[in-house]
Amino acid sequence: MAFGKGCHLHLIDGSAFIFRAYHALPPLTRKSDGLPVGAVSGFCNMLQRYVEGNVGGDVTHVAVIFDKGSHTFRNDMYDQYKANREAMPEDLRPQMPLTRDATKAFNIACEEIEGFEADDIIATLAVQARDAGGRCTIISSDKDMMQLVGGGVVMMDAMKGNKIIDVEDVEEKFGVGPNRVIDVQALAGDTADNVPGAPGIGIKTAALLINEYGDLETLLDRAGEITQPKRRQTLIDHRAQIELSKRLVTLDDKMDLPFTLDDLEVRDPEPDVLLEFLSQMEFRTMTKRISDKLGVAAPAVADVAVAADAPEQPAFDAEKYEWVKDAAALQVWIDQIYARGYVAVDTETTSLNEMRAELVGVSLCVTAGEACYIPLTHKSGAADDLFGDDALAEGQMDFEECLAILKPMLEDDSILKIGQNMKYDAKIFKRVGIDVDPIDDTMLMSYAMNAGLHRHGMDVLSEQYLGHTPIPIKPLLGAGKSAKTFNRVPVEDAVRYAAEDADITLRLWEVFKPQLHRKQVTSVYETMERPLVPVLAKMEMHGIKVDRDTLSRMSNAFAQKMAGLEDELYELAGGKFNVGSPAQVGEILFDQMGLEGGKKGKNGKYATGADVLEDLATEHDLPGRVLDWRQLSKLKSTYTDALQTHINAETGRVHTSYSITGANTGRLSSTDPNLQNIPIRTDEGRKIREAFIADEGKVLVALDYSQIELRILAHVANIDALKQAFRDGHDIHAMTASEMFNVPLDEMTPDVRRQAKAINFGVIYGISGFGLARNLRIPRAEAQGFIDRYFERFPGIRTYMDDTVAFAKEHNRVETLFGRKIHTPEINAKGPGAGFAKRAAINAPIQGTAADVIRRAMIRMDDAIAHLPAKMLLQVHDELVFEVDKDAAEDLIAAARDVMENAANPVVKFDVPLVVDAGIGATWAEAH
């Protein structure tokens, strides 16, 4: 087909696909020869999804455009162009040519030209398509290509649900139309590509200037008319640099291409070629899936690293899912479940908050590809009618009848209930009187096997391990003011969406379950992940009582203190300014006061983060006061104000939600509200805990591991001096100070002990001399001297660190003493991220082991305190908080302390004792 009017060209940014695939997926090697193929696998999945979603519609021509080499004509123009880009990861380099092979295997045109960027090829083709009377869609979100939008050319962001980027979107992003994007970019520069631009001018200012003067050339010619002296001088002094920047950001849309638009006509893949390539890559699941779609036999594929355990599964077909309308139909499913012995189950509700959510329906799946949805409380009003008909839609079971049929099965010990984030569903069922047990959880299986490699939500797992993109929820619920709850979704749509969730969950379970043993994480999953689900669910449902009046008084007190600080700041600055505006703080510090060290980000504004202000606080009072104000502001907004909104109207308590998979190391995180980060190092922060109170006739008891991470470090690094000090019950910080500074214990000063404490904890987190200097507010050389002396006195710590980094580099992971695997995919990276990756690898086994210890304690706690009138309410890092009758508090402490101090047994025998401190009080503050 000759390209012309009515034709539609799709141009895919190949590099974007590759890097998205590389960073989204875990490392994967071809089993036959160890060749890295993870990025190729992801790239092929993305191409397949693209073909299924676009080819066969109005797309007539398509090509994937790649960069060829790193040197282009722009480097000849400016040798620093993209000079700050990190080197390509070593395991990605051999995969680059394979992505070209993959494109050709899909029978899609694959183009690249030496000396030019893919953007230039795309620009030339887009202009050719427009001039020929056709349309062009550029599949990329790269802002550099937004200059091409308009006149039949749009962009499509495949990573955001194929969102179309048109002229209005470009204007929203840049403040100008596409024809003036390069003018704005020339002024604002681009740190990613090392385009210099005009110092101190960001996107917004650039757009204002271009809109005022019309174009860049006019602006530069009339720069002398600008009233702001600094801006005027910048444009005058840097004119040549700005003009160079414009040439760098302008895409070459007039290339002499060695091919034509006609060469890019859509072609069906040749099954033999495509399947042969996939089989050579050893992508068994993908080969089977695509061969089924093409209707041809799949070639034999060697056993593969990631997909080898995946069972043969049918294609997804949402139209086959069943809408269960009555008891007879549900009973058929119950019979199938008992015949099979397991079922994947999922709930649909009106909210993500389990304590407020109402059950809308239940989905079940027993066999991959066969699933059902039981709608219960969908409304009959129009989907977008939030205040219309509240009558129930037709074709739904009676709520109580359905639960009465489900309850025996969900509580039956002989039936395994499989879920994705089962804690949520268990709490929903608990609130309607059903105790779901026993369970398996695909999210936790993934976490046990792949912590550190990727997230563990259903969509991510489905795309990665099943090659399937789930039906998105946003189109069903809408967004913003038009958003609705799931009970307003038409039942027909709900059946497809909800049943698919159960289907995906069962398929993931079939893939993951046999892998647990092969990846040697069965013990971790069975002893520290799965058993934690009911423990956390019970804690979350108990909640903790919070006194609203106390919070209100604190908010008022914080507001008054903030007002007082603002008056001080105005006086120090010589005038009023918005203390809450980082931009204005930066202007005061660096422009008005002339303090050194000001650095502007790509938005043209000074960085004024805590690290910057802490450094400046030694030179002037104002930065320190700003930090004080920010701390109070955060306490007020994040805690004393926000906590009041989280008090449940029915229970009068706050019910946080814990995430088992929230941190790679095994530490729990909490949300709605986050109770893990309540500050404890300041008086104001500690006051927050005064609002957490015991119920009438009860007290709160807090038990906290004493310096558990230092104890673990002493054990794993085999530091005799530290181990002996812990055995003897010495003050570890004073002992460290005595060892390092040769100060007798009886002559120890608080200042020397404070320095040793900072070093003790800093070393665990791989602190640098610069970081320690900031913490102690001492010269960097002195801080580095402390660290050097520390390693001299305790050489085993350096040996542990070096050995851990070496292990991580060899295996791409580290492990806790209990066998938890924490993957470190960035450990071999070069550049700024390398230091962080090493520090994380060093700390992960220590922090992870501590997290494992308290998990083991929590899992054992229920049985240990079952005879007491007590409930476990909170876990905050190394601390557990209980509510107990006053006269049973000491008994609780004895029982809980025994569990916590012996939680590692019998798996790990520490060389040092674990010690637990305990406190009792009417408030959390008193108990801690």
N, C-alpha and C positions, 0 to 999 in steps of 0.2 A: 504494500500500500504506500503510495507516494504521500509524504507528509504534507498536509494542507489544512484547509478549513474543516472543522469537525474532528480533527485529530487531537489526542490528549497524550502528552509526554510526561512520564514520571521519571525523575532523576533522583537516585538514592545516594546519599552521602555515605560511601562505604566505610570511611574511617570512623564515623559516628557509630555505625553498627558494630564494627569490630571492637572498639574500646568499651562500648556499652556491654557487649557480650563478655569481654575479658574481665571487667570489674564486677559484673553481676554474678558470675558463676565461680564455683570452686575450682582449684587446679585439677585437671583431668589429663591423664596420660594414656596413650594407646598401649594396651597391655602387651601386644606382640613385640614392641621395640622401645617403649618408654617415651615416645614422641609426645610433647605437649599438644593437646587438641581441645582443651576446654573452650578457648575462644572460637575455634572452628565450629564446635558443637552449638554454641550459643548463636553464632552467626547463621548457621544453617537453619536453626529453629526460627530465627527472625525472618529469614528469607521465605521460609515455608509459610509463616503466618502472613507475610506480606502478599505472597502469591494468592493464598486462599482468600484474603480480604479485599484484593484489588483487581487482580488479573481476571478477565472474563466480564468485567463491567465496561465502563467507557474508556478504559486505558488502552490505547492503541500502540504506544511505543514506550519502552522502558530501558533504563541502563543503570548499572551501578558504577559510580565514578570513584576512583581511588587516587590518593597521592602516590607519586612515584619518586622515591628519594626524599631527602630533606633539604637539598639546595635548590632554590628557585631564583628567578630573576630578581626577586625582592631582596635576596641576600646580597646580590651584586650591587643593588641600590643602597643597602644599609646592612652592614655586616653584623649588626646586633639583632637583626630581625629574628624573633623566636629563639634567641640565644639562651634564654632562661628556661627553656623547655627541658624537662628531665629526659634522660636517655630512655629509649624503649626498654621495657622489662625483658630480661634475657629469655624468659620462657614464651614471650609473645613473638619474638623475632622470627623463629622458624614457622610460626603459624600464618604469617602474613601472606606468603605465596599460596598457601592452602585456601585462604579465603577467596582468592582469585579463581582457583580451581573449582571451589564450591559454586561461585557465581556462574561459571561456564557450565557446570554440571546441571544447574537449574535451567540452562539454556537462556540465560539473561545476558544481554550485552555487557561487557566488562571493559572499561576504558581507563587509561592513565597515560600521561605524557610527561616525559623527562623535562625538568626545568620549570614546570608549571604546577600550581596547586590544583587539587580537585575542584576547588571553588571557581577557578577561572574557566575550567572546562564546563562546569555546570552553568556559569554565567553566559558563556558563548552559546551553548545549546538552548538555554532558556530564551535568549534574545532571538535566535534563529527560529525557534518554535513560534514565538509571538509575531515575528515579522512574516511568517508563512501563514498566519491566520489561525493557528491552532492555540491550544492551551498547554500550560506546563505546571506541574506540581513538583516542587522540590521537597524531598522527604528528608528533612533536617530541621533542627532548632537553632542552628548556628546563626548568631546575630549578624555575622559578616555578610550573609546572603540576603538579609532583609532589604538591601539596596535594590534587589531585583524584583521585588513584589510590585504587582500592579499591571494593568493592561493584559490580563489573561494569565499572569504568573502569580501563584500563591505558594506558600510553604505548608508542610504538614508535619507536625511533631508526632512521630510514631510512638514515642515514649510516654505520651500523654493522651492516650486513647485516640490517636489520629486527629488531634486538634488542628484545625485549619488556622494558619496565620495569614491574615489579609492586610490590606492597607491600614485599616483601623487599629489592628494589633500593633503594627509597626509604629504608628503615630503614638499609641499609648506607651510603648517602650522607650522611644527616642524623643518624643515631643515634636517631631517633624515628620513629613511624609517621606516615603522611600527615596525620592529624588534628592533629598538633602541628608540622608543618613551618613554618607561619607564625609560631609562637612562636619557633622557632629562628632563622628568618630575621629576625625583628624584633630579636633580640638581636645577631646576627652582622652585620646590615646587608648591603649589596650595593654594592660599588664600581662595578660596571657600570651600575647604575641610580641611583647616588648616594643610596641609602637609608642614613641615618646609623647606625642601630643603636646599640649600647652600645660606647663606645670600649674597645679592648683585649680584647673578647670575640669569639672565633671560633666556628666551627661546633661543634667538639668540646666546648668549655667550655659553650656554650649548650645543647647536648644533655644534658650532665651535669646542668645546673641544672634544665632542664625535666623530666627524668626524676626528679629528686629531689623537686621541688615540685609536679609534676603539670601545671601550666599556667602561662602567663606572668603572669596576673593574680595568682595565689597567690604566685608568686615575688616579684613587685614588692611585694605587701602585706607579705610576710615578709622583705624584703630585709635588715632590721636584724638578723636572726638569723644571717646568713652570717658565718662566722668569719674569712675572709680580708678584711683591712681595705680593701685597694684595690678588690677586687671589690664588697664591700658598698657602699662609697661611690659607686662608678661607677653602680650600679643606683639608688641613692637620688637622686643628683644628676641623672641623665639619664632619670628615669622618663617625663617628657613626651615626650622624643625617642624613647624606645623604643616608647611607645604610638602615636606618630605613625607609626613605622616599621611597626608591625603593620598599621595601616590601609592603608599604602602597598602592602604585599606581599600583602594579602588580596584575592583575586580576587572580583569581583562576579558571583555565580552566580545572581542573581535579576533579570537585566535584562528589560525589556519589549521583546521582539524583534518586529520587523515581519514576521516569517515564522515558520513552524512546522517541526517535524521532518519533517512529511510533504512539505514543499517540497524536501527534500534527497534525495529518492529517487534511486537510481542510474539514470542514463539512458545509453543507448548514444550515442556521438558521431554526429552527422549528417555523413557523409563530405564532402558538398559544402562545408559550413561550415568544417570542420576543415582540409581540404586547401586551401581558398581562403585561410584565414588563414596557413597555413604557406608558401604560394606568395607571398603578399604580403610576408612576412618574408624571402623569398628563401632559405629553408632547403631547398635542392634534395635533399640526401641524405635528410633527414628526411621530406620530402614523398614521395619515392619509396618509402622504407621503409614508411611508414604506409599509403600507397595499396596497396602489395602485401598488407599484412596485412588491409586492409579489402576487398580484392578488387575495387577500382575503378581506373579509369584516372587517372593523376596529371595534374593541370593543368600547363601550361607554366610553367616557373619561369625568371626571369632569371638570367643568370650571376651567381654569388655570390663573395664575397671568399674565404671559407675552403674551402667545399665545391666550388668550381668545378672543381678538378682531380680530384675523386674519380670514379673510373670507376663504371659501373653494376655493382653487385655483388648477388649473390643473398642471400636471408635466411640467417641462421645456422641450421643444423639438425644438432645433435650426433649424431642418430641415423643420419645418412648417412655418418659417418666410418668408415673401414675398419680392421678389425683384421687386420694382416698376420701370417699364421701360418707361411708357408713360403717357400722360395726362389723358387718359381714366381710367387707373388703379388708378392713384392718386385721381381722382374725386370720385371713389368708397369710398376711405378712408375719403375724405372730407365729403361725405354724412353721413358716419357712425359717424364721429366726431360731426356733427350738431345734429344727432339723439340722441347722448349720452350726449352732453353738456360739455365734457371735453376730454382731450387727453394728454398722456405723450409724451413729445418731447425731442429729444436729437440731438446734432450736432456732426459731425466728421470733424476734421480740420487738418491742417498741422502743428500746433504748439499749445503749452499750453499758449503762449503769445497772448492774445485776440487782441491786437493792430497790431500784425503781421500775425496772423493766416489767412489762406485762407479756405473758406468753401468747404468741399469735399462731404458731403452728409448729409441727414436728416433722422432720424428714428422716427416712430410714433407708438403708441400703444393705443388702445381704450378698449380692453378686455384682461385680463390676458391670456397669452399663444398665443395671436394673435398680431403680430407686423410686421412692414415692414421697409425696408430701401430704400431710394431714392438716389442712387449714382449719383453724378453730375460731378465730375472732376477727376475721377480715370484715371490713365494713362494706356496705352495699353502695354507699355514695360514690360519686365520681372520684377518680384517683387524685385529682387536684382540688377536690372540694373538702377543705379541712374542717369546715363548720356545717357541713350538710348532713345528709342522712346518716344517722348512727346505727341504723338497723344492720343486723348481720347479713352478709352476703349469703346467697343460696349455696347448697352443696357442701356444707360444713357439718362435721360431727358435733354433737353436744359436748361441751367442754369436759364436764365431769365424767360422762360416759367414756370418752376417749382416755382420760387419765386412769380410770378404773381398769381399763383393758391393758394399758401400757405398764402400770405400776408393778404388777407381779413379775413381768419380764425384766424391767429395768432394775429391780431389786434382787433378781434371782442370781445366786452365786454361780450357777452353771453357765450363765450367758455372759460373754465378754462384751462390754459396751465400748465401742471405739469412737473417739472424738478428736477434733482438732481444736486445741485449747479447751479441754474438757472441764476445766475448773468453772468456766463461765456457765456451761450447760448444766453442770451439777448443781450450781447455786440456783439457777432458774427452776430446775426440777424440785430442789429442796423447798423452795418457797411455795410450791403447790403440793407439798406433802410426799415427795418421792425421793428416796435415798438411793442414788445411782451407784451401783457397785457390782462387780469389779470393773475396772476401766483400763483402757490403753489410750495413749495420747500421741498422735502423729507429730504434733508440734514439738513435744518433748523428746521424741525419738530423733527427730532431725537435730535438735539442740545437742543431744548427747553425742551424736556422730559428727556434727559439722559446726560447732561453736567457733565463731571467728571467721567463717567462710562466707556466710550470707545470713539474711534474716530468715525467720521460720514461719511467716504467715502463709496462709493457704495459697494465695495467688502466686507468691514466689515459688513455693514448693511444687505447685501444679505445673507452672511453666518450665521449671528446671528438671523435674524428675518424670513428668508425664508428657511434656511437650504440648500442654494444653492451656490456653488462656481462659480462665473462668468467666462466666457471665458477670459483667461489672454491676455493682450495686448502685452507683451514682445515677445512671439513667432511670432506675426504678424509683429512687427516693427524691431525686432532684437536689438542688443546692440552694443555699441562701434563704430568702424569704419564702420561696416556693417549695422548700423541702418538706417532705411528709414522712410519717412513720410507716413501718412495714405493714401495719394493719390496713393502710389505705392503698396498698398495691393490689391491683386486680389479681384474683386468685390464679387465673391462667398464667400470668407472668410469674407469680410467686412459685408455682409448681416447678417451672423450669429452673428458676434460680435456686430454690431451696433444695430440691432433690439433687441437683448437680453438686451442691456442697457435700451431701452425704456420699454421693458417688465418688467424688474426688478423694474424700477422706478414706474410704475403703481401699481405693487403689493405692494411695500413699502408704497405707498400713501394709498392704501386700508387698510393696517395694521395700519398706524400711524394716519390717519385722525380722526377716532373715539376715539383714545386714548388721544388726546389733551385735550378733555373735561374731561375725566375720571381722568386724571393726573393733572387736574387743571392748565394747562399752555396755554389754548387757548388765554387768554389775552396777555401773553408774546409773543406768536407767532404772533398774529394778529396785535399787536401794536408796537412791537419792533424788530421783526425778518423779517417778510415778507415785510413790507413797506420800510425796509432799502435797499433792493436789488436794486430798480431803483435809489435810491439816490446815492449809492456807484458806480453803473455802470456809472452814469452821471459824477461823480467826476473823476473816473478813466479815462474816455474818454477825459475829459477836459485836464487832466494832468497839470503839472506846468513847466514853462520855466526855463531851467538851462543853465548857461553861461559856455560853454566848456573852454573858455580861462581862466576864473577865477579858474576853477578846475585844469587846467594844471599848473597854477602858484602856486596854493596851493600844488600840488603834488611835484613840484620842491622844494618849501620852506620846506616841511616836510622832503624830502630826505636830504636836507642840514642840518637840525636840527638833524636828525638821525645820520648823519655822525659825527657831532660834539659830540653827546652823545657817540658814539662808541669810539672816541678818549679818552674821559673822562673815559669810562669803561675799556679800555685797560690799562690806567695808574693805575686805582684803582686795577685792577686784576694782574698787573705786567706782562702783555703780551696779545697778541691778542687771541681772541676766537670768536666763532660764537654766537653773541648776540641773534639771532633768534632761537637757539637750546636750548630748556629747559634742555636737558641732560647735555650740556656743562655748562650751567648756574649753574645747581645743583652741578656738579663736582667742579667748581670754588668756590662756596659758602661753601660747606660742606667738600669736600676733601682737597682742596688747602688752603682755608682761615680758615677752622676749626670752622665755626659758628655752634652753637647748634640748634637742632630742625629738623635736616634732617631726612626725612622719605622716604623710598623707596617703590614704588608700586610693583605690581606683575610682572612688566616688568623689575624690577631690577634697575630702574632709580629713582632719587630723584624727589619728587613732588616740583614744583616751580611755583604753581599757584599764583594768585594775593593775596590770603589770606596769603600764606606763606611769600611772599616777603614783604607784608605790615607789618607783625609782625617783620621781620628782619630789616626793614628800620629804626627802632629806635636804632639799634645797629651798623649799618654800612651804608655808603653812597651808596655802589654798588647796593643793592637790590632796593632802591628807583629810582636810575638812570635806572635800567633795566625796572622798571614799566613805567617810562617816555618814554623810547624808544618803549616799546610795545604799549603804547597808540598812539604814533605818527604813528607807523607801521600800527596799525589797522585803524586809520583815513585815511591813505594814501591808503591802499589796499581795504578797505571796502567802502570808500566814494569817495575820490577825484579821484582815478583811476577807480573804478568800476562804478561810476555814469556816467562817460563819455560814457561807453559802453551801458548804458540804454537810452541815448537820441535817441528818435525816429527820423529816417531820414526824414520822411514825415512831422511830426509836429514840430520838433525841441524842443519837450518837453519830460519830463519824466512821464511815466504813471505807477504808482505803482498799485499793485493789493491787495485789502483788503480782509482779511478772516474774516467772521462773526463768524466762529466757531473755530477760532485759539486759544482762551483762554477760560478756563472753566468759568471765572467770567463774561464774556460778553464783555470784552475789545476786541477791534479790533486788529488784527495784519496785517502787510503788507509785501509783498515780491516783488522781481523783480522791483525795489529795495526795501529794508526794510527802510522806512523813520521813523519808530517808535522809533528807538534806536540811532538817531543822538545825540551825547553827548551835553549837555548844561551846564555842571558844570565847564568846563575848557575853557580857552580863545581859544585854538586851535579847540575844538569841536564846539564852537559857531561860529567860522569862516566859518564852512561848510555851514551854512545857508546864507552866503553872496553870494553863487553861485546861489541860487534860486531867480529869478528876475521876475519883472512884465513885461508884454508886453508894447510896446510903447504906451504912453498916458494913462497908467493905473498904479495903485499902488497895493501893497499887503496889506491886512489888517489881522491881527492876533487877535483873541479874545480867552482869556484863563480864565478858572475858577480859582478863587483865593482860594487856600487851600481847595478845595472841599471835600477831604477825611477827613480832620480834622473837617470840619463843619458837615459832616455826623456823624463822631464819637461823636461830642458834642451832636448831636440830639439823636442818638440811645443809647448812654450811659447816657444820661440825666445829663450832667455835667453843673451845673448852672453857675459856674465861666467862663467856656469856652463859653457857649451860650451868656452870657451877654457881654463878650469881643467882640464876633463877631457882636452882635447887635450894640454895641457902636463904631464899626469900629476900635478897638484897634489893635496894633501890637501884634498878638497872641503869637509870640515867646518871645517877651519882657515880655508880661503878664505872660506867663508860667514861665519864669526865675524869675520874681518878686515873684510869688507864691511859687516856689520851694526853692529859695535861699534867700528869705527875703531881696531882693535888691529893693529899690524904683525905679520906672520907670525912674526918672530923673537922677539916678546914674548908669543906666545900661551901661555895657561895651560891645563892640562887641563880646568879647570872651565868656562872660556869655550867651549872646543871642544865639551865635552859638551852645553852648552846649544844650540849651533848644530846639533849632530847631532840632538838631540831635535826641533828646529824643522824641520830638513830633512826628516826622515822623517814628522814630524807633519803637515806641510803636505800631503804626498801623500795622507794619509788624512783630510784636512779637519778636523784637530784644532781644538778650540775653546780659548779662553783658559782655561776651567775645566779642560779635559783636560790642557793643557800645564802648568798650575800643579800639578796632581796629580803628573804625571810628574817634574817638576823639584823638587817640594816647595818652591815659592816662592809668594808672594802672587798672587792671580788678576790683579790690575791690572798687576803686573809682567810676567806671562806674556802678557797681551793686548798689552802694549806691545811685547814681542818680535815677536809675530805682525804687528802693524801695521807695525813697522819693516821686517820681512822683505818685506812686500808693497810698501813704498815703495822698497826697494833693488832688488827684482826685480818690477817692475810687470807683466811678461809673464805671470807666474803667475796673477795675479788676472784678467787678460784671458782666459787659457785656461779658468779655472774658470767665469767668467761665460758664455763662449761655449759651453762644454760643457753647462752646465745649460740654456741657451736651446735648444740643439739637442735635448737630451733632452725638453724640454717640448713642442717642436714635433713631434718624430718618435716620442716614446715609446721611444726607444732611444739608445744610444751605440754607437760602433764603435771597434775597435782599428785600428792602422795596417795590419793584414793583412786587414781586411774582416770580422772577427768581429763579429756583431751581438749586443749585450747589451741586452735589453729592460728598460725602467724603468717598469713600470706604476704605481708609486706616486709618480712624480715630480711630479704635479700635486695630490697629496694635501695636505690641510690638517691642522694639529694636530701632535702630538709626532713622528709618523713622517716629517714633511716634511723635517726636517734630515737624518735618516739617509739618506733617498732621494737628496737632493742630494749628500751626501758620497759615497755609493756610485756615483752617476753620474760624479762628478769622478774618482774613483779607478779606475773600471772600465777606461777606455781605456788607462791606464798599466799597471795590473796585468795586464790582458788582453794587452796587447802583449808584456810580459815573458813571460807564459805561452806566447804564440804562438812567441816566439823559441826557448825551450827545447824546445818540441814539435818545431819544425823541426830543431833540433840532434839530438834523440833519433832522429827518423826517418832522418836521414842517417848516424847513428853506426855502424850495423851494417856498412855497406859500408866506412866509413873505417877500422875497426879489424879487419876480417875477416882480415887477414894477421897479426894479433898474437894471442898466447895470453892473451886478455883477454875479460872479460864485463862488460856493464853490469848493475849490480845494483839500484841505487836512484835515485830522483829525489825530492828534497826541496826544493820551491820553486825556488830558483835554483841548485841543486847537483845534480851527478851523481856517483854513487859506482861505482867499477869494482873488479874483482878481476883481478889480472894477475900473471904470473910475475915474480919479483923483477928479473931482468935485462932485462925488457922495459918496466919502469915508465916510464922516460924517453921511450921511443918512443911509448908510449900517451899520455902527457901531450901530446907534440907533435902527435899526430894528433887527439886529442880537442879540444885547445885550438883548433886551426885550424877544426874544424867548428863549435865553439860561438861563436867570435868572428866567424865569417862566416855564421852561420845566417840572418840577416835577408836576405842577398843572394839573388837580385837584386831581390826585391820591394820592399824598403825600404832606402834609403841613409841611414843615420843621420849626423847632423852631428857626432856624437861617436863615438869608438871604443868598441866593447864589449871589455871586458878580463876575462879569466878567471884567477883565482888557482888554484894547484894545490898539493896536498900528498900525501905518501906516508907510509904507516905500517903497522905490524902490526895496528893497531886503527883504527876510524873516528875516534876522538878524536885520534889522532896525525896522521891524514891531513887532518883538517879544519882 
